[in-house]
Structure formats: structure tokens, C-alpha cells
Amino acid sequence: MTIPNEEIWRGMVSGSTSVLARLRRRNKRLPGSPRCKQCYLPLGGPLAWVLRMRGLRASDGNPNFCNNCELFVRDHPGGVEVEMTFLFADVRGSTSMAESVSPTRFTETMNQFFSAANRVLIGSDAYIDKLVGDEVVSFYMPYLGSGNSLRAVMAAKELLIATGHRDLEGPWLPVGVGVNTGVAFIGSVGTREGRTDFTAMGDVVNLTARLSSLAESGEILIGTLAWAETGLADETAEWRRLQVRGRSEPIDVFVLKVSPE
């Protein structure tokens, strides 16, 4: 009996017995960077040559994946709709920064930011979807169980601390973060003949991107569902009503700030 792709994807992203969950827990302990964005297999570092001898390497078609994960994504088109939590982190004023420093210096600063984001987000079990331009796009899989919204908020705070927002002299890079929870499509996108990717899509993804772009330096803007699921007391955050581009009605968010103590 052939299992429909939707059920295969549901098993991949949901439940603690997920094959993907087991792979990520195992591979996370192996040293090396960069990593396959799906299973965390190290594609560089001290073990890369050993893994290549075993037939595990970066995909020729998409270097963000190992060859096994790229093959799985390509051969299983489609996906599933599930509730997920998203974390987007956005550098404030990156255009002005790029104009004021050399391209090499700007690249070094962004790489430092991406390195900090990788460390914090992988440490929180986030799935890092993209490091693009001046933004980090990540989400938390359903198989992690309850607590993903709180996990994302704590990771957002840690990332702001890592970029210096708690330092008296101010951050070495100004960053704003959006955290949001809702139903999204997750699975394979693209075509079997061309490049495919494993990603999440939907309104909740777009809204999280909007929140991160509206967050000031040192702020975390949190959607109401995500905030409710954190279990944190309302008194710990500021309530704010925002007009978001592309929406006729304003939305409510909760705001946490990381600033010098």
C-alpha cells in the first residue's frame, strides 16, 4: 500500500517519533558547519570527510541540504498544513550601514550576526529556513511538542542579548524580531525537474515577516496566539496595536524589549 505524501510529511513534522526529529537530535551533537538545513548533518568541519566516505555530502542541486534530504524533498512533492511557530529576525538600518562601510566590513558584520543566530536558534531546536539579505527566517516544528511559542520568545531574547542589546554601550548590531503562531503549509516546493526546497508558506509566515520589519531595535513583536501560548503574564509585556501593510484592519501584538539593565 502506497502512503500518500501528505501523510508522509505529517509523520515527518509531527510527533516525537518523527524520523526527522531523531535525525536532528543525533546530528546536532556532531561538530561541523555548515549543516544540512533539514537534518542538521554537518556538511563541513572535522567529520565531513568521514561522512563523504559514507556517501553523505552536500547536495549538488541545493547546497543547503545533504544529498539524502534533497532527494527526499524532490521525490515527495506536496506537504501538510499544521500549526507552527515562526521567528523572523531583521537587522535595522542595514541599507544605511552598507552605505557607510566597505562591502567587506558589511559582509563580516552580517556573517557575525548569522553566526550568532545559528548558534542561538539551533540551540533552541529551531529550523533555520533562510539566512537572506539582512534577515533570519526560522520556525519550530510541531514534533517539538507544546511550548514552541515560549521557546521562540526565549530564543528571540537570547538573540537580542547576543547582539548586544543588553550592553550599556548599546548593540553592536540593531535587530528587531517577530514571533508568531498559526497554521501554515510545510513541505516541498518547486518542481522535480528544477530546484526544490523544504519550507513553510502561508499568511502566518507573511505576517511574521511584517512583525519583524516593524520591530524596533531590541524589540520582539509577538502575535496574540503566540503570546497566549507562552503562558507569560500580560504584565510582562507592552500591548500595541499596529497597522500592517496589506491588511485592512489593525492587529494587536505584545511587545517585549531587551535593553540595558
N, C-alpha and C positions, 0 to 999 in steps of 0.2 A: 504494500500500500504506500503510495507517494504522499508525503506530508506536505500540505500547502506551504508556500513560502511565508505567508503571514504567520502561521503557527511556528515555523522555524524561527522567525525573527522574535516572536513573543517569548519563546523559550530562551533566546539569546539575551534579551534585555531585561527580563523579569525573573525574579526568584533567586534565592541564594545558591541554588543548584545550577545556575546558568553556567554553561561551558565557558563563556566569555568572562564571567566573574572569577572562575577558578584560574583561568589563564592570567588575568590581570593581577590577581593576588600573588601568583607564583612569579611572574616576570618582573613585578615591581621590586622584588628583592634582589634581582640581578643587576650588577653595576653596568653603566654604559649610557651613552647618549649620542645621537638622538634615538628615539624609541618609536616603534610602530604605534600609531595613534589609536589603534583598536585594541591590541592585546598587550601593549607595553613591552614587547620584546625589544631588547636593546639592539639597535642596528649599527652602533659604533661602540668604541670602548674596548676593554680588555678581553671580553668574551666574544666579540663579533666574529673573529676568525674561526673560533670553535663552532659557533652556530652556523657559519657558512659551510663548514665541513659537513654539517648535518643537514644541509640543504635549506637552511633558514637564512634569509637575506632580505635586503630592501627590494621592494617590487620594482621592476623595470618600468611599469606603466604609471605608478604613483609612488614616489619615494617616501610618502608619509605612512605607507603600510609596509608590513613584511609581505613576502610573496604569498604566504598561506592566506592571510586575511584579505589581500587584494583579490585572490582567486575566489574566496567565499563571497565577497561583496559582489563581484562581477557575475557569479553563477547563480545568485539568489536575488533577482530583481524584486522590488517591492519592499514592504515593511509593515509596520503596525502603528496604530495610534495608542499612545499611553500618556499618563500624567508624568511630567518630568519637571525638574527644577533647573533653571538656567542662570549662569553667572557670566556677564559680559564686563570686561574692564577696559576702560578707554583713557588714553593719555590726553590730558587737557593741554591745548595750545601747541600741539605738535607741529602745526604748519609754521607758526612763528618761530619755534625752536629750530626747525630745519633751515629757516632763512637766516638765522643768526649764528649758526655754527657750520663747520665744514661737513660735507656728506659723510666723511669717515667718522667724525665725532658723533654725529647724529645716529649713525648706524650702531656705534659702540654703546651709546646710551639705550637705544631701543633693545639691543641684544641683552643688556644688563636687566632691563625690565622683563623681557621674555624669559630670561633665566630665572628670575625671582618668581614669576608667575608659574612657570613649570614646576619649580620646587614646591610652592605652596599648594597648587591645585592638585598635582599628583599626590602629594601628601594627604590631601583631603578626599582622595578617591574620585576626583572629578575626571570626566572625559574631556580632554582638550581637543576641541573640534578644529580650531583655526588660530594661528598667530598671523594676523594680516594687518599690514599698514601700522597703525598705532593702537590696535585693539586685540584683546584676547577673548575668544569665544569658547565657552565650556558649558558642560551640563553634567547632571548627576543621574545615573541610570536607576531605573526602578528596582533592580536587583539589590541595591544597597539597603533597601527596606525603608522603614519610616525614619524621619529625621533629616531628609535631604535638604529641606529649606533651612533648617538650623545649621546644617553642615556647610551650606553655601554662604550663609551670612558670616559664620565664623571664619571661613576661608577668605571672604572679602575683607574682613577686618585685619586678618593676618597679612594679606597682600598690601593693604594700605600702610600697615606698620613697616613692612619690608621695604616700601618705597619712601620711608622717612616721614610719614605724616604725623608721627608722634614725637619727632625730634624738635627741640626748641628752635633750631635754626631753619626749620621747615623741610619739606620733602625734597629729595634730590630729583624727583620726577612727579609732577602733579597728576594724580589719577582719580577718576570717578568710576563707580561700579554700579551696575544694575543687577538685581536679583529678582527672579520672577518664576512662578509656578503655574502650570496649566497643561492642557492636552496638546501634544504635538505628534506629528508623523516622524518616525525614526526608522531608517533603513537605507537601502541602496538607491542612489540617484545617479542619473547618467544613462549611458547606453552600453550594451555589451560589446559593440563594435568600437567604442571610444573609451574615454576615461570615465571611470565610475568612482563614487565616493560614498562613504558611510557618514550620514549627517542627520540632523533634525530640521524640520521645517514646520511652519505654521504661524498663526497670529501671535502666539505667546513668544515665539522667537523674535519676531519683528518688534514686539512691544519691549522686550528686554533690551534690544539694541537701542531703542528710543530712550529708555530709562538711563542706560549708561552714558548716552550722549548728553543728557540733561543734568546728570550728577555733577556737582561742583567738585573741585579738588578736595579729597578727603571725605567725600560723601558716598554713602551706599543708599540708593533708592530701591525700595523693596515693595513689590506688588502686594496687594491686600491678602490674597490667598497664601502667598509665601509667608507673609508676616504671621498670619493666623496659625500656620503650621509650625512656626518656630517655637511657639509656646512662651515667647518672651512677653513680659508685661508691657502694655502700651505706654506706660510712663517712661520707659527707657528710650523711646524714640519720638521724634517730631512727626506730626501728621501734616501732610502737604497735599494740596490739590493742584494738578498740573494740566495744562493744555498741551496735548501731544499731537504732533503733526500727523495728519491722516485720519484723525478721529474727530467726530463732530462734538462729542461730549468730553468734558474733562475727566481725568481719572484721579483716584486717591492713591497715595503711596505713603509709606512710612520711611523716615529718614534717620539713619544712624550716621554719626560723624566720628572720625578719628582725628584728633588734634592733640597738640602738646598738653601733657597733664601738669 
